[in-house]
Amino acid sequence: MSLLVIGSLALDTIETPFGKKEYTLGGSATFISVSASYFTENLRLVGIVGYDFPAEEIDFLKSKKIDTSGLIISKEYKTFHWHGKYHTDMNNRDSITTELNAFAHFDPVISKEFINSDYVCLGNVDPVIQLKVIKQLNKPKLIMADTMNFWIEGKPDSVIEMLKHINILVINDSEVRLLAKENNLIKAAKIILKMGPKILIIKKGEYGAMLLTSETIFSVPAYPIEDVKDPTGAGDSFAGGLIGWISKTNDYSDRNLKKAIIWGTIMASLSVQSFSLESIRKLKQSEINERYNKFIEILNYN
């Protein structure tokens, strides 16, 4: 099955209690596609970078069998740059700088080769852009999307319209409450499921994730990690593992969605162990499988 990923590519400056990395590879589409590459091979990437984006990073994406023909390279603007500083507990961070640069001019046109993609993952970008992409697609099997409080508060009508056209929404617990205007998480989830998506996946950071459909509520804890170096791409790595497994198996039944969330949790746990994508750049499949098996043992309460 083919998987199309749309989102941001960035050069991030990250500060955590464990150090600082400047202009290191980041962005939602980057983490999603690299994470998904360990599950499915027919990957297509659509995004924009600037003239300063390292050629070796494009080569890296290609080495993961990601089709980068949909990647726009601006000759006029630099690459999207975000500078974030995490607090000691790693749950909170301050945005020092956000320079959209080329990303401010992102206006994706999906190629004839990509419009027939079986599965689509829309990273956290402007809902107007998400809607524009959706309108270009030729009846994909499933569309998964992410959004955030910035868009929910700033462009609520576009977010609500986007929800009518997707199958899976992946957001965190505070965004669920904000979108539904309801403090109780389960009640809020039921409200969102009436807005369009049939599947809601709630990211809860160090507390794991939840799956909710009309017939299923499933909760899984986070994989226990002793040393979290950089949580920046955890949510997108989770999404990549999730949609990668769904694309690989061509199955989004409630039973398989539970497995997909576990695989997503595994990829998130691997990504936070180093800065940027360093810990998921050159993973062996055996490493991923070993962690999955350990996690299954942890989840076995019998």
KATA-V732558 format. One record per pair of residues at least 4 apart in sequence whose ideal C-beta (glycine too) atoms are under 7 Angstrom apart, sorted by the first residue. I is the first residue (numbers start at 1). J is the second residue. If there is no record, write none. Layout:
# KATA-V732558
[[I & J] [I & J]]
This chain:
# KATA-V732558
[[1 & 40] [1 & 42] [1 & 118] [1 & 119] [1 & 247] [1 & 250] [2 & 42] [2 & 44] [2 & 117] [2 & 118] [2 & 119] [3 & 36] [3 & 40] [3 & 42] [3 & 43] [3 & 44] [3 & 117] [3 & 119] [3 & 121] [3 & 243] [3 & 247] [4 & 44] [4 & 46] [4 & 114] [4 & 117] [4 & 120] [5 & 29] [5 & 32] [5 & 33] [5 & 36] [5 & 43] [5 & 44] [5 & 45] [5 & 121] [5 & 123] [6 & 29] [6 & 46] [6 & 47] [6 & 108] [6 & 122] [6 & 123] [6 & 133] [7 & 27] [7 & 28] [7 & 29] [7 & 32] [7 & 47] [7 & 123] [7 & 124] [7 & 125] [8 & 27] [8 & 28] [8 & 29] [8 & 47] [8 & 80] [8 & 103] [8 & 123] [8 & 125] [9 & 27] [9 & 29] [9 & 30] [9 & 47] [9 & 49] [9 & 79] [9 & 80] [10 & 26] [10 & 27] [10 & 79] [10 & 80] [10 & 81] [10 & 82] [11 & 23] [11 & 24] [11 & 25] [11 & 26] [11 & 79] [11 & 81] [12 & 24] [12 & 26] [12 & 82] [12 & 232] [12 & 276] [13 & 22] [13 & 23] [13 & 83] [14 & 20] [14 & 21] [14 & 24] [14 & 84] [14 & 230] [14 & 232] [14 & 275] [15 & 20] [15 & 85] [15 & 86] [16 & 86] [16 & 90] [16 & 229] [16 & 230] [17 & 88] [18 & 229] [21 & 275] [21 & 276] [24 & 275] [24 & 276] [25 & 30] [25 & 57] [25 & 276] [25 & 277] [26 & 30] [26 & 82] [26 & 232] [26 & 233] [26 & 276] [27 & 80] [28 & 32] [28 & 123] [28 & 124] [28 & 236] [29 & 33] [29 & 45] [29 & 47] [29 & 123] [30 & 34] [30 & 277] [31 & 35] [31 & 233] [31 & 236] [31 & 237] [31 & 240] [31 & 271] [31 & 277] [32 & 36] [32 & 121] [32 & 123] [32 & 236] [32 & 239] [32 & 240] [33 & 37] [33 & 43] [33 & 45] [33 & 66] [33 & 240] [34 & 64] [34 & 240] [34 & 277] [34 & 280] [35 & 237] [35 & 240] [35 & 241] [35 & 244] [35 & 267] [35 & 280] [36 & 40] [36 & 43] [36 & 240] [36 & 243] [36 & 244] [37 & 43] [37 & 64] [37 & 65] [37 & 66] [38 & 244] [38 & 283] [38 & 285] [38 & 288] [39 & 241] [39 & 244] [39 & 245] [39 & 247] [39 & 248] [40 & 244] [40 & 247] [40 & 248] [41 & 65] [43 & 65] [43 & 66] [43 & 67] [44 & 67] [44 & 70] [44 & 114] [44 & 117] [45 & 61] [45 & 66] [45 & 67] [45 & 68] [45 & 70] [45 & 71] [46 & 70] [46 & 108] [46 & 110] [46 & 114] [47 & 71] [48 & 72] [48 & 74] [48 & 102] [48 & 103] [48 & 106] [49 & 53] [49 & 71] [49 & 73] [49 & 79] [49 & 102] [50 & 74] [50 & 77] [50 & 78] [50 & 79] [50 & 101] [50 & 102] [51 & 73] [51 & 74] [51 & 75] [51 & 78] [52 & 78] [52 & 79] [53 & 57] [53 & 73] [53 & 79] [55 & 59] [56 & 60] [57 & 61] [58 & 62] [58 & 68] [59 & 63] [61 & 66] [61 & 68] [62 & 66] [62 & 68] [69 & 111] [70 & 111] [70 & 114] [74 & 102] [74 & 105] [77 & 101] [77 & 102] [77 & 105] [78 & 101] [78 & 102] [79 & 101] [79 & 102] [80 & 99] [80 & 100] [80 & 101] [80 & 102] [80 & 103] [81 & 97] [81 & 99] [81 & 101] [82 & 98] [83 & 96] [83 & 97] [84 & 93] [84 & 94] [84 & 95] [84 & 96] [84 & 232] [85 & 93] [85 & 94] [85 & 96] [86 & 90] [86 & 93] [87 & 92] [87 & 93] [90 & 228] [90 & 231] [91 & 205] [100 & 104] [106 & 129] [108 & 129] [108 & 132] [108 & 133] [110 & 114] [110 & 115] [110 & 133] [110 & 136] [110 & 137] [115 & 136] [115 & 137] [115 & 138] [116 & 138] [117 & 140] [118 & 140] [118 & 141] [118 & 247] [119 & 140] [119 & 141] [119 & 142] [119 & 243] [119 & 246] [119 & 247] [120 & 137] [120 & 140] [120 & 143] [121 & 144] [121 & 239] [121 & 243] [122 & 130] [122 & 133] [122 & 143] [122 & 145] [122 & 146] [123 & 146] [123 & 236] [124 & 146] [124 & 147] [124 & 148] [125 & 129] [125 & 130] [126 & 151] [127 & 131] [127 & 147] [127 & 151] [127 & 155] [127 & 158] [127 & 159] [127 & 162] [128 & 132] [128 & 155] [128 & 158] [129 & 133] [130 & 134] [130 & 145] [130 & 162] [131 & 135] [131 & 158] [131 & 161] [131 & 162] [132 & 136] [133 & 137] [134 & 143] [134 & 165] [142 & 167] [142 & 168] [142 & 246] [142 & 252] [143 & 165] [143 & 166] [143 & 167] [144 & 166] [144 & 167] [144 & 168] [144 & 170] [144 & 243] [145 & 162] [145 & 166] [145 & 169] [146 & 170] [146 & 171] [146 & 239] [147 & 151] [147 & 152] [147 & 159] [147 & 171] [148 & 152] [148 & 175] [149 & 153] [149 & 174] [149 & 175] [149 & 178] [150 & 154] [151 & 155] [151 & 159] [152 & 156] [152 & 159] [152 & 175] [152 & 178] [152 & 179] [155 & 159] [156 & 160] [157 & 161] [158 & 162] [159 & 163] [160 & 195] [162 & 166] [163 & 169] [163 & 195] [163 & 196] [163 & 197] [164 & 196] [165 & 196] [166 & 196] [166 & 197] [167 & 197] [167 & 198] [167 & 199] [168 & 197] [168 & 199] [168 & 201] [169 & 192] [169 & 197] [169 & 200] [170 & 201] [170 & 203] [170 & 239] [171 & 175] [171 & 176] [171 & 202] [171 & 203] [172 & 202] [172 & 203] [172 & 204] [173 & 177] [173 & 185] [173 & 202] [173 & 204] [174 & 178] [175 & 179] [176 & 180] [176 & 185] [176 & 188] [176 & 189] [176 & 192] [176 & 202] [177 & 182] [177 & 183] [177 & 185] [177 & 188] [179 & 192] [180 & 188] [180 & 191] [180 & 192] [182 & 187] [182 & 188] [182 & 191] [184 & 188] [185 & 189] [186 & 190] [187 & 191] [188 & 192] [189 & 193] [189 & 200] [189 & 202] [189 & 212] [190 & 194] [192 & 197] [192 & 200] [193 & 197] [193 & 198] [193 & 200] [193 & 212] [193 & 214] [198 & 213] [199 & 213] [199 & 257] [200 & 212] [201 & 209] [201 & 211] [201 & 261] [202 & 209] [202 & 210] [203 & 209] [203 & 235] [203 & 238] [204 & 208] [204 & 209] [204 & 210] [206 & 222] [207 & 221] [207 & 222] [208 & 219] [208 & 220] [208 & 221] [208 & 222] [208 & 265] [209 & 220] [209 & 261] [209 & 265] [210 & 218] [210 & 219] [211 & 216] [211 & 218] [211 & 257] [211 & 258] [211 & 261] [212 & 216] [212 & 217] [213 & 254] [215 & 254] [216 & 254] [218 & 258] [220 & 261] [220 & 262] [220 & 265] [222 & 265] [222 & 269] [223 & 265] [223 & 266] [223 & 269] [223 & 291] [223 & 295] [225 & 269] [225 & 272] [225 & 273] [227 & 273] [228 & 272] [229 & 272] [229 & 273] [229 & 274] [229 & 275] [230 & 272] [230 & 274] [230 & 275] [230 & 276] [231 & 272] [233 & 237] [233 & 271] [233 & 277] [234 & 238] [234 & 268] [234 & 271] [234 & 272] [235 & 239] [236 & 240] [237 & 241] [237 & 267] [237 & 268] [237 & 271] [237 & 280] [238 & 242] [238 & 264] [238 & 265] [238 & 267] [238 & 268] [239 & 243] [239 & 264] [240 & 244] [240 & 267] [241 & 245] [241 & 263] [241 & 264] [241 & 266] [241 & 267] [242 & 246] [242 & 260] [242 & 261] [242 & 263] [242 & 264] [243 & 247] [244 & 248] [245 & 249] [245 & 259] [245 & 260] [245 & 263] [246 & 251] [246 & 252] [246 & 260] [249 & 256] [251 & 256] [252 & 256] [252 & 257] [253 & 257] [254 & 258] [256 & 260] [257 & 261] [258 & 262] [259 & 263] [260 & 264] [261 & 265] [262 & 266] [262 & 292] [262 & 295] [263 & 267] [263 & 292] [264 & 268] [265 & 269] [265 & 295] [266 & 270] [266 & 288] [266 & 291] [266 & 292] [266 & 295] [267 & 271] [267 & 280] [268 & 272] [269 & 291] [270 & 279] [270 & 280] [270 & 283] [270 & 291] [271 & 279] [271 & 280] [273 & 279] [274 & 278] [274 & 279] [277 & 281] [283 & 287] [283 & 288] [285 & 289] [286 & 290] [287 & 291] [288 & 292] [289 & 293] [290 & 294] [291 & 295] [292 & 296] [293 & 297] [294 & 298] [295 & 299] [296 & 300]]
